[in-house]
């Protein structure tokens, strides 16, 4: 995992945008050099000197006017054609039905795979090399989906789905980020795209489709009971647990299999899980999960249970 870098395209879509940016920059630099060069040259070469009379004055030259109209016109046409080509490569029309639906929430991403029924949060697994048609939605305010190495930016608009294509040339982990200010924890709406060999992706998908792990220890069983009897169950789903099907907050069926907690703010370890349960408002002020003032014993039990949900 490394920091995201918009100048390191890792998909055909991102490369089309990058290439357009490079060609445009070269054109702009050439224009800048030509214009400033001509000005600097004229300043020194045609400087008025002591005793010289004014140069010959003339007005209007059809030839020069045609040249200085035609050259910028051709440059604009050239950039226009390149831009159209780039748009076609970076943003082809959506597939008839999406492979993925990514929904922005304050302050996390819900990830649905409609074809398989897999549900994830903040972590998007994709098979490397395959373009996925992604529908972008929002449950509350404007968010913006952006994984610089793989995609263009695209807004998640409540009630008005948008679309992008998501693809990675090779396996790897790509970091994305919400890029539309959406509230106090806008900065902590990370997206982790995990591109894998197709066989590994299938394996992940099969594992995600399993119901949740049943508690295997006494403490975990008590943790599950706590989950069911306290506020957790009003917002979070855990497949295989009776009554736990709310979709307000991230689905926890396989929460322990994810790499990060709270949309990227913590690495997902049992210790950090306990820390998060203890004081979410300290770690992520303004997140919609309140502090429940759980006792140390309750934290151990709930933490143990959630950490077994691989
Ligand atoms: Cu969501 Cu910014």
Boltz pocket constraint, residues with backbone or C-beta under 6 A from the ligand:
constraints:
  - pocket:
      binder: B
      contacts: [[A, 104], [A, 105], [A, 107], [A, 142], [A, 143], [A, 144], [A, 178], [A, 179], [A, 180], [A, 181], [A, 182], [A, 183], [A, 185], [A, 186], [A, 187], [A, 189]]
      max_distance: 6.0
